[in-house]
Amino acid sequence: MDNKEFKPYVPAEKITPEFTVRSIILGILLAVVFGAANAYLGLRVGMTVSASIPAAVISMGVLRVLFKGDSILESNMVQTIGSAGESLAAGAIFTLPCLYLWAEEGVTEFPSVFEIAVIALVGGILGVLFMIPLRNALIVKEHGVLPYPEGTACAEVLLAGEEGGASAGTVFAGMGIAAAFKYLVDGLCLVPGVITARIDALKTEFSAEVYPALIGVGYICGAKISSYMFAGGLLGWFVLIPAIATFGADTILYPGTVTIGEMYVKDGASALWSSYIRYIGAGMVAAGGIMSLIKSLPLIVRTFVDAVGGMKKGSAVDGKRTEQDLPMGFMLIGVAVMVLAIWLLPQIPVNFIGAIMIVVFGFFFGTVSSRMVGLVGSSNNPVSGMAIATLLMSTLILKMSGSTGAQGMTGAIAIGSVICIIAAMAGDTSQDLKTGFLLGATPKKQQIGELIGAVVSAVVIGYVLMLLNNAWGFGTTALSAPQASLMKMIVEGVMNGNLPWALVFMGVFAAIVVEILGIPVLPVAIGLYLPLELSSTIMLGGVLRHVVDKKRKAEENADSGSGILFCSGLIAGEGLVGILLAILAVVGIDSKINLSNLFTTGQIGGILALVAMAAMVAVFGLKKDKKQA
């Protein structure tokens, strides 16, 4: 359809409630909730999920039940502000935990909440500002060419307004059930968090975590992506670990300090994974991210040229409500202020030229991100590849300029964080603007909403990171922070040259083999990089999605089922209780609610809990089919 003939759901000449006090307040609350939940999820499993659809259904439910509101544009404003928190958190957890990891090692001091907020705020604001001139080029002119899957799906959910109450109830049910499970497992400690079967004949073990959010991630990702991750896990734990343990039993292999045989006897297969497999996985993830970026180069160049050309014509200002962006002057002043902030604030240690370079590369990657999510969706956006490329480049430049050691490493992470958050925010903003374009929202009001969400989330994310680190520590079993650990390894490897490069390059060539076979590299690489206990439970969610979809005879990409909303609730509910338990751990109350000394269900309890959770996901996944039959 030609975009000139496109008529949004709410006509341009019709004025309905949109940017209201209640939509702003509810949007801010959801930005904090989903931002914190997604930060927790990303730090545990290295993946985040879009909050647009659950935020949309919650907003519809709350506005209709509590306020008797019925404006679809008001609900859209709530999800616009709310999803900004999730997106900023997704960008922040890729890199900023590195600062805490170095502080734990005594390399640097612990970052302050203000330092984290400054870096996140600069990246978040720039990510939104860059989409002001790009909206006309990518959203309006490319309508019918760039589908923006999440943005379109969110519009469809909002258009199905008559189902808003039931849909919101499904999300809340998932949140409540996941919260209860999480509290039972990690609060009361009556059920073990991991079930493990040691297989000495193969010198390895099979394990699975008992957590609702992991099943939810697998269900949302689907069977195909989940199976790729699981394949990576099997490669690490049932091929590489047995091979290392068998052939090198009497060998001391760096970075290990004892023989591989002693390591296995003392700490099991997990010690071999920690010492060797995660470096192979890191090389594979890095190679996969860079390859995805290289494959996108023709599209990147074309997008950038087209976007700049469209930007020269400016935004439509003919008076139509649905074509009004924030003024170009506002955007330019905002970018100029951000350049000065990057230059003058010590939290981002670069000179004026460096500040301009950050903004230029940020605009470039923001454009790429917006185009990529328009084609393949946010889940396939190669943000990690962009972050890796940025870190490699910035670390090399800082090292060549004489900025080495702790100062150079923190500087590289600060630069990489800003650009990573810009890319994540630009992708989210473009999806939200697509939703607004289909519904007939006012672009400038949405852009203001995105800025509000970015500012609030930037302030909150520092407290969330500090809280989680104080409670469990990044890089631990509870919060492995896989993406940040990878970025830390890359920066240290360039600065100090102390990585076990043989292991890293094994991962690089494994990525090349997978690419030659025509299999997506990143899901397999993430499965290899993460502990098997994560990918096996995610695989369970993927299997459930396959069975449910087959039973419902639904299309593979039909994401409107109750199972998707229920699983979104599972992720949010577990994340929120994770934050609550972190608070209890920091204030020292966690030990008082721990009942494991009085009673524990052991491995059997863990298996039963996992089966029960899977059954609930299946029930909600089939719910819509029964309703429509």
Secondary structure, DSSP 8 states (H G I E B T S, - for coil): --TTT---SS-TT-----S-HHHHHHHHHHHHHHHHHHHHHHHHHS-----HHHHHHHHHHHHHHHS----HHHHHHHHHHHHHHHHHHHHHTTTTHHHHHHHHTTSS----HHHHHHHHHHHHHHHHHTHHHHHIIIIITTTTT---HHHHHHHHHHH-GGGHHHHHHHHHHHHHHHHHHHIIIIIS--S-SEEEEEEGGGTEEEEEE--HHHHHHHHHH-HHHHHHHHHHHHHIIIIIHHHHHHH-TT---TT-SS-HHHHHHHH-HHHHIIIIIHHHHHHHHHHHHHHHHHHTHHHHHHHHHHHHHHHHT----SS-GGG----HHHHHHHHHHHHHHHHH-TTS---HHHHHHHHHHHHHHHHHHHHHHHHH-GGG--HHHHHHHHHHHHHHHHHHTT--HHHHHHHHHHHHHHHHHHHHHHHHHHHHHHHHHHHT--HHHHHHHHHHHHHHHHHHHHHHHHHHHHHT-TTSSS---HHHHHHHHHHHHHHH--S-HHHHHHHHHHHHHHHHTT--HHHHHHHHHS-HHHHHHHHHHHHHHHHHHHHHT--TT---SHHHHHHHHHHHHHHHHHHHHHHHHHHT-HHHH--TTT---HHHHHHHHHHHHHHHHHHHHHHHHHHH-
